[in-house]
Amino acid sequence: MNKPVMTFRADRHPSESYEDILERDTRPVPDHLREQEVREIGTDPVPVSRYYDQAHFQKEIDCVWSRIWQLACREEDIPNVGDYQIYEIVGKSLIVTRTAPGEIKAFYNSCLHRARKLVTLNGCKSEFRCPYHGIAWNTDGTFKDNPIAWDFPQWKDRDMSLPEAKVGTWGGFVFINFDLNSLPLEHYIGPLARDFERYDFANRYKAVHVAKVIKANWKAVAEAFMESHHSITTHPQILPFLADVNSQYDFLSDYITRQFSASGVVSPVADRKYTDTEIIRAMAGQGGGTRRRVGGADGDTEVPQGITARAFAAEQSRKALAAEDGWDYSAASDAEMIDALLYNMWPHMSFWAGYAPNLIYRWRPNGLDPESAIMDVMILKPVPKNGTRPPPIPVHMLGENERWSDAAELGGLAGVFEQDMGNLPFVQEGLRSSGAGVVHFGRYTEMRIRQLHKLLDRYMGMS
């Protein structure tokens, strides 16, 4: 097992570490949860203009969004030939479609005649025929017919197939890249794919998908989910059962970072000590905490003598999940059942590891507005062992005046997201009104945020 030596352990919170908590788990902990690697990447501040300046945003479009791998949809969203999903970002639109049982392509959603969008809603088609003048393409992108072909001599004997973006797949997800010369997806996602082998994301289905436009720059939104210590004031209700200031942060590569927060233990900054029973009742009151359920726990639950709240919560989750989907979780570590295990793939997506329902986050600019973003929240669940794959849930796009709590399918998570989103418009306003002109990040707890900006600088030729 490889355990790199951390370069500035002194910057860690003085309370017990995540590694200390793992030592008490009731099951063997997989090696990948014990690896640690921290990089020294400096403490320079970042200009606030990066979050609203139109010229900077245009440079991100030209140098970043046009060159990187992006999460477009799930393979299960397009199970049949002709099924397609529209993926849109920074003014570009792609038709991500299944062209054969084992083939997925992404076509620019633009007619080669007068550039009208070919499709405006997700669906299934036997052809892509432009609603404007009726020119059509086959679902594999090849040219089909032109009702006024006699007037297009310039198209004769030319390949008039729809232009394509690059496509890659992993874990049941479909990724796109506008740069046809990009290195393959595997080059970027490697460490994440390695650590997630045991969780079989391809054999999971999308049980929840909620999205909403946020009045903040996409980076500000992403940063709200890249550290845990904001819970002290933003989510005080979870302090009785979630480690926060003593979370672990790691680099696995330039493109893959992660953070681990232990559940079933009291935050080091909680106002008092809590009994194991109080911890479990607090978890149950939040629907299991950050994402996990404590099966059967309620306000009357008592934790038996001789067992910790963390071990009790993990065992209850094993039983509840096994009852739901029929799989055996008896060997799963406590961490994999109840902890917040967030892996980020730069720059706009996050995947939660473990066996219980997995959260997926995606952040992206909202069209061409540097001060508006779209956040998607998905939850994946294991396909039942002795049943058919449930159909994927379509996206529930919340309206401008709707709240995250209006998405009942999020359960106890809705209130947590409501608290997070309550900060973001004021963060954006504060960036605009800053007298210092810069923002500062913590050396250890916010190094993943700093890495987000470091790579942006690299892609935009600023470092």
N, C-alpha and C positions, 0 to 999 in steps of 0.2 A: 504494500500500500504506500502510495506516495503522499507525503505530508510536508510540503515546502515550509521552510521557516519563515514566519512573518517578519517583516522588516521594521515595524514600529508597534510592537505589542503594547508599549507604554501608553499609546493613545487609546487603548480600549477602556471601556468602563470598568471600574475596579470590582464590580460584583462578579458573581460566577459567570463563566463563559458558556456559550452554546455547547462547546465540547464537554464541559463539566456536567451539563444537564444530560447529554447523551450517555455519559458513563452510568447513569442510574436507570436507563431504559430497560424494560423487561424482556426485550428480544434483541438479538444481534443486529447491530446497525450496519447497513451497507457501507463499503469503503468510500463511495463517492460523497457521502454526507460528512465524512471526517476530513476530507482534503481541505487544506486551507492555503490560499495564496493572496497576498496583499502586495500591491505595487505602490511605490512612492511616485506620485504624479504631480507633486507640487501643491501649492496653496494659492495660486494666483486667482484674483477675482475675475468675474465675467461681466462685460458691459451689459447694462439693462437694455440697450438698444437692440440686442439680438432677439428680443422677445416681441418687438413691434415694428422695427425699421423695415420699410418696404424693400429697399435695396438689398438688405441682408437676406430677407426672405426670398427674394428672387435668386440670390446666389445659392441658397439651399435648394431651390427648385432645379437650377441648372446643374449643380455639382453633386447633390445628394440624392434627391428623390428620383432623378433620371438615371441613377447608377446602382441603386441598392436593391436587395431582395426585400420584398414586402409581402405580408400575409394577406391573401386575397379572399379565401373562403375555405370551407372543408370539402373534401372529395365527396362526402355524403350529400352535400348540397346539390351536386350534379351527378347523380348515380347512373343516368341513362344517356345514351347517345342523343345529342341534340339539346340536353339540359344545359343551361348557362346561368351564370351570375355576373352582374355588372360590378366592376371594381373601379372606383373613381378617386382621384387624388390630384391636387394642384392643377385642376383644369383638364386633366387627361381622363379618358374613359376607355376601359377595356371590356371586351366580352370574353369571359373565362368559361370555356365550354368543353364538354366531353365530345370529342370527335370520333372516338372508337372506344370499345370496352376498356382498353388499357392505355388510352391516350387522351391527354388534356392539352388544349392550346389556348392562347390568349390573343385575341385580335383587337386591333384598334377599332373602337366603336365609332366609325366614321365612314360614310359612303365615299367612294373614290370619284364620284361625279361632282356633287356640290357640297359634300362634307356633312350632310345631315346625319345625326345619330341614327344608327340602324335599329337599335332597340333602346327602350327607356324603362322597361320593367323586367325583372328576372322571370325566367320561364323555360319553355322547351319549344324548339322550332325544327322544322325539316329544311329550312333555308333562312337566310338573312336577306330579306327583300326590303329595300329602302321605301319607306312610306311616301317619299316625296315624288319620285319619278318611276319607281318600280324596278330599278336595276337590282339584281339579286346575286348572292353568293351562296355556295353550298356550305353546309355546316363545318366542313373541313377547311374553309377559307378560300377554296378555289372559286374562280369566276363561274357563274351559272348562265345568266342571260341578261340582255339589255333590250328593252322594248323598242328603243330607238337606235339600234346598233348601226343602221345605215348612215347615221350622222356622226359616228365616232370612228373615222378611219384611223385615227391615231392609236386606237386600242387594238387594231387588228394585228395578230401574230405577236402580241406582247403578253407577258404574264401579268394579269390584272388581279392576282390573288390579294386578299386582305393582308396588310402588313401585320407582323406578329411581334409580341414581346416574348421574352424568355420565360419558361415555366419550370418549376421544380416542385417536388412533393416530399413531405416527411410527416410521419405520424398521423396520416389522414388529412393533413393540411395541404393546401395548394398555395404556392408562392409565385410571384411574378417579379420580373426585372426588366425595365425598359432598355437596359444596356445588353445588346446581343453578344457583346464581347466580354461580359462579366465572367469571373470565375464561377464554377458551379456552386449551387446552394450548399453542398456538403462541405465546401471549404470554410464557410462561415458558421455553419450550425453544428459542426463536428462535436465539440464537448457536450453540448446540450443533448444531441442525439445519443451519445454514449451513455450519459447518466440516466436517460429516460427509457432505455431499452427494457427495463423490468416493468414499466408501467403500461406498455402496449397501447399507446395513444390511438393507433389505427383501429383498435378494437373498442373504441369509445364512441359515443354518439353525443351530438349537441342537444342538451336538454334545456338550455336557456341561452338566449341571445338578446341582449338589451343594448341600445345605443342612444346617445344623446349629443347634441351640439353643446359645447362648453364655451363660454365667453372668456377664453384665455388662449394664449399661444400654445401650440402642441407640446413644446418642450416643458412649459410650466405644468401642464397636465401630467405628462409622463413623470416629471420629477416628484409629483405628489405621491407616487406609488413606488418610489425607489429608495425609501428609507423608512424606518419604523418608529423613530423617536417623536414624530409629530403626534403620536397617539396620546402623549402626556396631556396635551391640551385639546386636541381635536377629537380624540376618542377616549375620554376619561373612563367610560363605562367598561372598557376592556382591560384596564389596569389590574383588576383582581386575577386575571387568568392568562395574560400574554406578556412574555418578555419583550422589551422594546429597546431601551437604551443599551442592553447587552446582546443585541442581535449580532449575528456574524455576517460579514460581507466579504465576498471573494471575487477575484478575477480568474476565469478559466481560459480566456483568450482576450484579444482586443475586442471581439464582438460579443462574447458571452460573459455576463457577470451574474451574480446571484446574491441573495440575502436570505438568511434563515432566522426565524423567530420562533422560540419554543412556546408551546401552548400548555395549559394545565399547570403553569407556575405563575407566581405573582411578580408583577413588574417591580424592579428594584426601586422605583420611585413612588410606589403606592404609599398611601398615607398611613397604612397600618398593616399588621400581619393578618392573614386570612386563613381560616381553617380549610382543610381539604373539602369539607362539605360546602363551605361558602364559595370556594373556587368553582366547584361543579355547578352549583346553583347559578352563579354568575354566567358561566358558559352557557347553560341551558337557556337563560334569559335572553341571550344574544343569538339564539339559534345555533349554538355550538361554537360561537366565536367568529373568527375571521372567515371560516368556510365550513368547519367541521360540525357534525351533529354529535351530541352526546345522547345516544339512543335511550329513550325512556326516561331521561332525567327531567325533573321538574322542580318546583319549589319545595317539594317534600322529600327530595332525594337525600339520603344519608350515605356518605362514603364509609364502607366497612373499615373496621380497625385493621391496621397492618398494611394498608394499601394507600398509595399517594393519589392525589386528585389526577395527576398526569396519567398514571397507570390505569386508573379507573376509567378516565375519559377515553383512552386508547382502546381498552377492552370493550367498552360499550359501543364504540364506533365500529370495531371489528364485527360485533354481533349484529348491529343494525344494518351495516352494509351487506353482510353475508345474507341476511334475511331478505334484503331487497333484490339482490342480483344473483344470488346462488353461488358466488365464488368463495373460495376459502382464503381468509386473511389471517389465519392463526399464526403464520410466521412473519407477518409484517411488523416492522419495528414501530414503536410508539410514535417516533418522529414522522414516519410515513403515513400514519393514520390521523394525526391531529395538528402537526406543525404547519406554519406558513413557510413554504419552501419555494421561493420565487426565483426563477431564472429569466433573465432578460436577454433577448437577442436584439442588438443594436440595429436601428435606433428606436423602433416603434412597437415592440411587442413583448409580452411577458407570459410565461407558462409556469403554472404551479405544478411541482412534482408531487409524488405520493400516490396513494391508492384511493383515497376518498374523492368525491367529486372535485374536479380540477378547474380552477379559475383560469381564464385566458383573458388578457387585456390587449387591446390594440389602440394606439393613439395615432392620429394623422391630422394634417391641416384640413380645415374646412374650406375646400375650394381654394381661392386665391387670396383669402383673408388671413394676414399674419396674426391677427388677434382673435381667432376663432378656431376651434378644433373639434374633432369628433372622437368620442371615446366609445369603444365597444367593450362590453363585458359578456363573455361566454362562460358557460359551465358545461364541462364534459362529464358524462357518467359512463361506467363500464356497460357494455352490451350484456344483458342477462345471459348467464351460462346456458340455461335451458330454454331460451326463447329467441324470437326473431329480433333483429335490430330495429329499435324504434325509429321512426322518421325524424330527421333533424327539425328542430324548431326554427321557423323563419325569424328574422330580426324583428324585434319590437322597437321601432324607432319612436322615442319619446318626443313629443312636441315641445315647442319653446316654453309653454306655460305648464308643462307636466314635470313632476318631480320623480326622482328615482324611486321614491316610496310608492309611486303609482304603478310600478312594475311589481305586482304581487309575486311573480315567479322568482324574484330575488330573495324572498323570505327575509330573514334577519339581516342579510347583507345590505338591504336597501337603506337602512338607517345609517350604516357606516359610510356608504357611498354618498349619502346626502350630506354628511358632515364633511367629507373630503371636498365635494363639489361646492359647498358653501364657502370654502376659502378662496377658490380659484378666481372668480371675478374680481375679488379685492386684491389678489396677488397681481393680476394684470393691471389694475388701476394703480397699485403701488409701484410697479415697474415704471409706469409712465410718469409718476410724480416723484421719483427718486431724486434726492438732492445729492447723493453720493455718486450716482451714475454707474454703480456696479453692484453686483450681488456676490456674497461670499459663501463658500461651501465648507462643511466640516472636512477635516483631513481624512478621517477614517469612515465615519458613518455616512458621509455623502460623497465618497470617492466614486461611486457608480454614476452619480450625476456629473461629477467632474469628467469622467471618462466619456460620457455622452457628448460633452462639449469638445473634448480633445479630439475625438474622431471627426466631429463636424468640421473642426478647424483643418484637420488633415485633408479631408475630402474637398474643402473649399480653398486649399492652398494657403491657409492662414498660419500654418505652423511648420 
